[in-house]
Amino acid sequence: MKAKFSPLSKLAVKADQPLLFPVFNKQGTLLAEKGTTLTAEQVDKITNLEEIYTYDRAMMSALVKNTGSSDESDAAFKLPPPFKRLSALEKILQEVFDKPSDPINKSKVLTIINRLQTICQKSPDASIAKIITDDNTNYAIKHVIHTAILCELSGQYLKWEPEERRNIIGAALTMNLSLGYLQNKLLDQAQPLTLEQKQIIHDHPKDSVAILKKMGVSNTAWLEIVEKHHENPEGTGYPSGLGHKELPIGASLVSLSDVYCAKVTGRNYKKPIFADVAVRDIYLEKDPAHEGTLIEVFVKLLGIYPPGCMVKLKSNEIGIVIKRGERVDTPVVQILNDAKNESLMFKVKRQTDKKNYAITSIINTKSELNKINYDDIWSI
């Protein structure tokens, strides 16, 4: 499909607001994708061009008809698979962590929020699978994106307003800004934490808030969640030892998502645990107030066997969970190895609500996961 363009009013390009259309220059070069949030300086740069363009009405209509979305920007007008799109967000967030005081970071974080919400809405099973299948390389970046994914999907499940979810996603993405890459360093540190490291960790919620304010983030809900994401209802959290009545539910959601994602990913000094065990542990460790409700949401949202889990069936087949089912224990599984443990040359899906194909266990096959083409499984 050859691109056709129409002039775009420069009034449609506004600072600190997600673009409603992709923007191209006269030569057809993409200047900014749909959903990108630009700074005032970037808006000035684009609007100072003689003319800017977007897809014409016929092209936009065709895209919506063929794909259900006009959020496309490459030459073939086909969005990359969700795993690649999520990995692209990691690169943007990496830039934020590399230079946390850069004023342009607010725009970058807002762009990540917009795109992450879109991916989670269109590809929720793939988004969960990204959490389950990722290893701990570049843990600092991946972990906060995993946490943000779980927060967004939980917010969708609870039917919270998009703006409320945006604040929570923003907080999840930026809660560890002041830690920099200390988390990555600690992955390989065999010695106990130094006093200095302990102090950095203790102070990081307030220090991250200070960085966000320098970036131009003034949203009180976002900042409050970052400051309180390590507090807990019992008053034994940090940095201020606050109690239940002082905790917004968004902070509790970020905290629980943070813990769950850390458990299923693991670190060099701590092996990852299976998803069903992670939910059970959180249920046993956490207690009152809205945390109990949120744990129930986790179980219903993720299921006992979330997408991305490697499982063994009663038929002795081995496969990967690709889609959640009607019940928490009956997802759809794509078979990888047959009952004789031989690899299949074609795709076979099992509905695990059938007695003969019930899941018997999650299995530890990280090496097998590395061989899977996730883009082939989750392509939308």
C-alpha positions in Angstrom: 0.0 0.0 0.0 1.6 3.2 -1.2 1.4 6.1 1.3 -0.8 9.1 0.4 -0.5 12.2 2.4 -2.6 15.3 3.1 -1.4 18.6 4.7 -1.8 18.7 8.4 -2.7 21.9 10.3 0.1 23.0 12.6 -2.5 23.7 15.2 -2.9 19.9 15.6 0.6 19.7 17.0 0.5 20.8 20.6 3.1 20.6 23.4 2.5 18.1 26.2 -0.4 16.4 24.4 -0.2 13.1 22.6 -0.4 13.5 18.8 -3.7 12.3 17.3 -2.0 11.7 13.9 1.5 10.6 12.7 3.4 13.7 11.4 5.5 13.6 8.2 7.6 16.2 6.4 7.2 17.1 2.7 9.5 14.2 1.7 7.4 11.7 3.6 9.9 11.2 6.4 8.2 10.3 9.7 8.8 13.2 12.2 6.7 11.9 15.1 4.4 8.8 15.6 0.8 9.0 16.7 0.7 9.1 20.5 4.1 10.9 20.8 4.1 13.7 23.4 6.3 16.6 22.3 7.9 19.3 24.2 7.3 23.0 23.3 10.8 23.1 21.7 10.0 20.0 19.6 6.7 21.5 18.6 8.4 24.7 17.5 10.9 22.8 15.4 8.1 20.8 13.6 5.7 23.8 13.1 8.5 25.9 11.7 8.7 23.7 8.7 7.0 25.0 5.6 4.4 22.2 5.5 3.7 19.1 7.5 1.6 16.1 6.5 -0.3 13.1 7.7 -2.0 10.2 6.0 -4.9 11.3 3.8 -8.5 10.3 4.8 -8.6 7.3 2.4 -5.4 5.9 3.8 -6.5 6.4 7.4 -9.8 4.7 6.7 -8.0 1.7 5.0 -5.7 1.3 7.9 -8.6 1.3 10.4 -10.5 -1.2 8.2 -7.5 -3.6 7.7 -5.9 -3.4 11.1 -8.4 -1.8 13.5 -5.9 1.0 14.1 -4.4 4.1 12.5 -1.4 3.9 14.7 1.0 2.8 12.0 4.1 4.4 10.6 6.3 2.1 8.7 6.4 1.7 4.9 4.3 -1.5 5.0 1.8 0.1 7.4 2.1 -2.9 9.7 2.8 -2.4 13.4 5.7 -4.4 14.8 4.7 -7.3 17.0 4.0 -6.3 20.7 7.3 -7.7 22.0 9.3 -5.5 19.7 7.1 -2.4 20.5 7.7 -3.0 24.3 11.4 -3.5 23.7 11.4 -0.1 21.8 9.9 1.5 25.0 12.9 0.1 27.0 15.2 2.0 24.7 13.4 5.3 25.3 13.3 4.7 29.1 17.0 3.9 29.0 17.6 7.5 27.7 15.6 8.8 30.6 17.7 6.8 33.2 21.0 7.8 31.4 20.3 11.5 31.9 17.6 11.8 34.6 17.9 15.6 34.9 17.4 16.2 31.1 14.2 18.4 30.7 13.1 16.5 27.7 12.6 13.4 29.8 9.0 14.4 30.8 8.0 14.2 27.1 9.7 10.8 26.7 8.0 9.4 29.8 4.6 10.7 28.6 5.2 9.0 25.2 6.0 5.7 26.9 2.8 5.9 28.9 0.7 6.5 25.8 2.3 3.7 23.8 2.2 1.3 26.7 -1.5 1.9 27.3 -2.1 1.2 23.6 -0.1 -2.0 23.6 -1.7 -3.3 26.8 -5.2 -2.6 25.4 -4.6 -4.3 22.0 -2.3 -7.1 23.1 -2.9 -7.9 26.8 -1.8 -11.5 26.6 1.5 -10.6 24.9 2.1 -7.8 27.5 1.8 -10.3 30.3 4.0 -12.8 28.5 6.7 -10.2 28.2 6.8 -10.0 32.0 6.9 -13.8 32.4 9.5 -14.6 29.7 12.0 -11.7 30.1 15.3 -12.4 31.8 17.0 -10.1 34.2 19.4 -8.4 31.7 19.1 -4.6 32.1 16.9 -5.3 35.1 16.5 -1.7 36.1 14.7 -0.8 32.9 12.8 -4.0 32.2 11.5 -4.2 35.8 9.8 -0.9 35.9 8.2 -1.5 32.5 7.0 -4.9 33.7 5.5 -3.2 36.8 3.8 -0.5 34.7 2.3 -3.2 32.4 0.8 -5.0 35.4 -0.5 -1.7 36.8 -2.2 -0.7 33.5 -3.8 -4.1 33.0 -5.0 -4.1 36.7 -6.4 -0.6 36.2 -8.2 -1.7 33.0 -9.7 -4.7 34.9 -10.9 -2.4 37.7 -12.3 0.0 35.1 -10.4 2.9 36.4 -10.4 6.0 34.2 -7.5 6.3 31.7 -6.1 9.4 33.3 -5.9 7.7 36.7 -4.1 4.8 35.1 -1.7 7.2 33.4 -0.6 8.6 36.7 0.0 5.1 38.1 1.9 4.0 35.0 4.0 7.2 35.2 4.8 6.4 38.8 5.7 2.8 38.1 8.1 3.8 35.3 9.8 6.5 37.4 9.7 5.1 40.9 13.4 4.1 40.8 14.8 7.1 38.8 17.2 8.1 41.6 18.6 4.6 41.9 20.0 4.8 38.4 21.6 1.5 37.6 22.4 0.5 41.2 19.8 -2.3 40.8 21.8 -3.7 37.9 25.0 -3.4 39.9 23.5 -5.2 42.8 22.6 -8.2 40.6 26.3 -9.2 40.6 27.2 -8.0 44.1 28.1 -10.9 46.3 28.8 -8.8 49.4 26.1 -7.4 51.7 24.8 -3.9 51.0 27.1 -1.1 52.1 25.7 1.6 54.5 25.8 4.0 51.6 23.8 1.7 49.3 21.3 1.1 52.1 20.8 4.8 52.5 20.4 5.3 48.7 17.7 2.6 48.6 16.0 4.0 51.7 15.9 7.5 50.3 15.1 6.7 46.6 11.3 7.3 46.7 11.8 10.9 47.9 14.9 11.4 45.7 13.0 10.2 42.7 10.2 12.7 43.4 12.8 15.5 43.5 14.1 14.4 40.0 10.6 14.3 38.6 9.9 17.8 39.8 13.1 19.0 38.1 11.8 17.2 34.9 8.6 19.3 35.2 6.3 16.7 36.5 3.8 18.5 38.8 1.0 15.9 38.9 0.4 15.4 42.7 -1.1 11.9 42.3 1.9 10.7 40.2 4.4 12.2 42.7 2.6 10.8 45.8 2.6 7.3 44.4 6.3 7.4 43.7 7.0 8.8 47.2 4.8 6.1 48.9 5.4 3.0 46.8 7.5 1.3 49.5 5.2 2.2 52.4 2.8 -0.5 53.6 -0.4 -0.7 55.6 1.4 -2.0 58.7 3.5 1.1 58.9 6.8 -0.8 58.5 7.7 0.5 55.1 10.0 3.4 54.0 11.0 6.2 53.8 8.4 7.5 56.3 6.7 4.5 58.0 3.2 5.6 57.0 0.1 3.6 57.8 -2.8 2.3 55.8 -4.9 5.5 56.0 -2.1 7.5 54.4 -1.6 5.2 51.4 -3.4 5.8 48.0 -4.6 2.7 46.3 -2.3 3.5 43.4 0.8 3.2 45.6 -0.5 -0.2 46.8 -0.9 -1.3 43.2 2.6 -0.3 42.3 4.0 -1.9 45.4 2.3 -5.3 44.7 3.1 -5.2 41.0 6.7 -4.4 41.9 6.9 -7.4 44.2 5.2 -9.8 41.7 7.4 -8.8 38.8 10.6 -9.1 40.9 9.6 -12.6 42.0 8.8 -14.0 38.5 11.9 -12.4 36.9 14.4 -13.2 39.6 17.9 -11.8 39.9 21.4 -13.3 39.7 21.4 -14.0 43.4 17.7 -15.2 43.6 16.2 -17.6 41.1 12.8 -16.6 39.6 9.8 -18.4 41.0 6.8 -19.8 39.1 3.9 -17.4 38.5 1.4 -19.5 40.6 3.9 -19.5 43.5 4.4 -15.7 43.2 0.7 -15.0 43.5 0.5 -17.4 46.5 3.5 -15.8 48.2 2.0 -12.3 47.8 -1.3 -13.5 49.1 0.4 -15.0 52.2 2.8 -12.0 52.8 0.4 -9.1 52.3 -2.7 -8.3 54.2 -5.5 -5.9 54.8 -7.4 -3.1 53.2 -7.3 -2.6 49.4 -4.3 -4.9 49.0 -6.5 -8.0 49.6 -8.8 -6.8 46.7 -5.8 -6.1 44.5 -4.4 -9.6 45.0 -7.8 -11.0 43.9 -7.5 -8.8 40.8 -4.0 -10.3 40.1 -5.4 -13.9 40.3 -8.4 -13.1 38.0 -6.3 -11.0 35.6 -3.2 -13.2 35.3 -4.7 -16.5 36.0 -2.8 -19.3 37.7 -0.9 -19.9 34.5 -0.3 -16.6 32.8 0.7 -16.2 29.1 4.3 -17.0 28.7 4.4 -19.9 31.2 5.8 -23.2 30.0 3.4 -26.0 31.1 3.0 -29.7 31.0 -0.4 -31.2 30.1 -2.1 -34.4 31.2 -1.4 -35.6 27.7 2.3 -35.3 28.5 2.6 -32.6 25.9 4.7 -29.5 26.7 3.7 -26.0 25.5 3.5 -22.3 26.2 0.5 -20.5 27.5 -0.6 -18.0 24.8 -3.9 -16.8 25.9 -5.9 -16.6 29.2 -9.0 -18.8 29.4 -12.5 -18.3 30.9 -11.3 -19.7 34.2 -8.0 -18.9 35.9 -6.8 -22.5 35.5 -7.8 -23.1 31.8 -5.7 -21.0 29.5 -5.0 -21.7 25.8 -1.7 -23.5 25.2 0.4 -23.8 22.1 2.1 -27.2 22.0 5.9 -27.2 21.4 6.8 -30.8 22.2 4.5 -33.8 21.8 4.0 -36.6 24.3 7.3 -38.2 23.2 9.0 -34.9 23.9 9.7 -34.4 20.2 9.4 -30.9 18.7 6.3 -30.2 16.5 6.8 -28.9 13.0 3.3 -27.2 13.0 1.2 -25.3 15.4 -1.2 -27.1 17.7 -3.3 -25.3 20.3 -4.9 -27.0 23.2 -8.0 -25.8 25.2 -7.0 -26.8 28.7 -10.6 -26.9 30.0 -10.7 -30.3 28.2 -10.0 -33.1 30.7 -7.4 -34.8 28.6 -5.4 -31.5 28.1 -5.6 -30.1 31.7 -2.4 -28.5 32.9 -0.6 -30.6 35.5 2.3 -28.2 36.2 4.4 -25.2 35.3 7.9 -26.4 34.2 11.2 -24.8 34.4 12.5 -24.5 30.9 14.1 -21.0 30.6 16.5 -22.5 28.0 13.5 -23.6 25.9 11.9 -20.2 26.2 15.0 -18.7 24.6 14.4 -20.7 21.5 10.8 -19.5 20.9 9.9 -16.9 18.4 7.6 -14.7 20.4 6.8 -12.5 17.5 5.4 -15.5 15.7 3.1 -16.3 18.7 2.0 -12.8 19.5 2.0 -10.9 16.3 -0.8 -8.3 16.8 
